[in-house]
């Protein structure tokens, strides 16, 4: 124990008292131990090897938690496999986070993992507040000593702590914000869970730009201006500044509900006439906002861009006849349609509405004659749909990528595979661009708030825009999207997609569509056909608009 500290055991809980301030508490099995010799190699013995016993796991966890709760960072550090990193972190828990008392209660070990709960008191400038949370640790065998040791990682102290971050208590770096939707309805993480990472980033970016004052908080200091700090406990509230967003609370509520039906799903909604983002939802909710940042292959929703490319380059119109065989050999690789279906005597609209892969891949032959087969898709995506440009929406978001291709990557890219990467927000913007006839960069807060530049693109040629609307309407009314879009108000349009991944048995389900002045896109991981999983998510959101 530290010099001058007194130890008392009361009802199985010990407390460390130093300088009149109580710090620490731990539910013990057998009183206080100091690391124990029962699991250490005796002098001269070879280090112990092999799997850890249940007793070793329990004792190692107990000793570490006791040292941590007692406010003894040096001792706690020596009970881990990385004392150099663990010591300062445990010390900062009391010194920087201002934790004046901690009662740590372990749960039953599960193998080498030991869950535990922390009931702490944070005290800063005469103000105290209780703080409770759960975490866990893992016990490993020391490589050189053979002793059971706690595997060090910052998340042991708090599950949201990372190696680059620090727990702190003090005046918050930025004032809180009261985010409201387009109609002034307050947006909270409690009511709209998917907005939690968005609201945290909005505070970091705009807290100092609206009329508010900072409060005193316990927070995770990310150590980076690019990453938002995370508030864990509010000791005294600041005065929040009002921040108006483009979110529509009604559409947001529908989006939150829609993704709950799937294990891993994301959706984003945009107003085509303005580019305003009306909703964003993810299930499960994580710090990583998948709907905005989760760039992945968009599957056949990419045929919106491919069809536009074909029309822009004079290859076809919606009523032009196109070939749709069961399979096609292109650039040394065979591609086929779902269940090897074919269309005889069909048009581009038929191929689009039934999502015929081979019809779009066959466009490579004519574009190769023009020398632009590997670049035309990327040029159309960038110049007409804003994909590949820098989007400044107000929070972090993927810009989308349609790079120049080569070899078999070119036909794969025409059907949304290969190296093409998009988020749900990017794909929602495809539908919004078709509906509006021109790309308008999506945004969450007005650009006047911080003077950021918006991405720009050329208006779609009138015949291309109208042609895409014809094909998307056909898809929504009698094609692969018809079942999902039943009951969605007109004017409407849609496109289904599925994206195959090498390490995934079932493809990702994609769907995008518009109704009136609302466009949306969703992706359901391992959801299969676009109309089966992602389709109902988009339909629910569109009906709410």
Secondary structure, DSSP 8 states (H G I E B T S, - for coil): --TT-EEEEETTEEEEEETTEEEEEEE-SSS--SS-STTS--TT-----SS--HHHHHHHHHHHHHHHHTT-HHHHHHTBS-HHHHHHHHHHHHHTS-EEEEEEEEEEEETTEEEEEEEEEEEETTEEEEEEEEEEEEEEE-TTT--EEE---GGGT-TT--TT-EEEEEE-SS--EEEE-TTS-B--TTTSGGGHHHHHHHHHHHGGGSS-B--EEEEEE-S-TTS--EEEEEEE--B-EEEE-S--HHHHHHHHHHHTTSSSEEEEEE-TTT-BEEEEEEES--SS-HHHH--B--GGGGHHHHHHHHHHTTS--TTSB--B-SEEEETTEEEE-GGG--BSS-BHHHHHHTT-HHHHHTHHHHHHHTT-TTTHHHHHHHHHH-TTS----SS-----B-----THHHHHHHTT-TT-BB-HHHHHHHHHHHHHSS----BSS-GGGTT----------HHHHHHHHHHHHHHHHHSTTHHHHTT--SSEEEEEEEE--TT-SS-EEEEEEEETTEEEEEEETT--STTTTHHHHHHHHHHH-
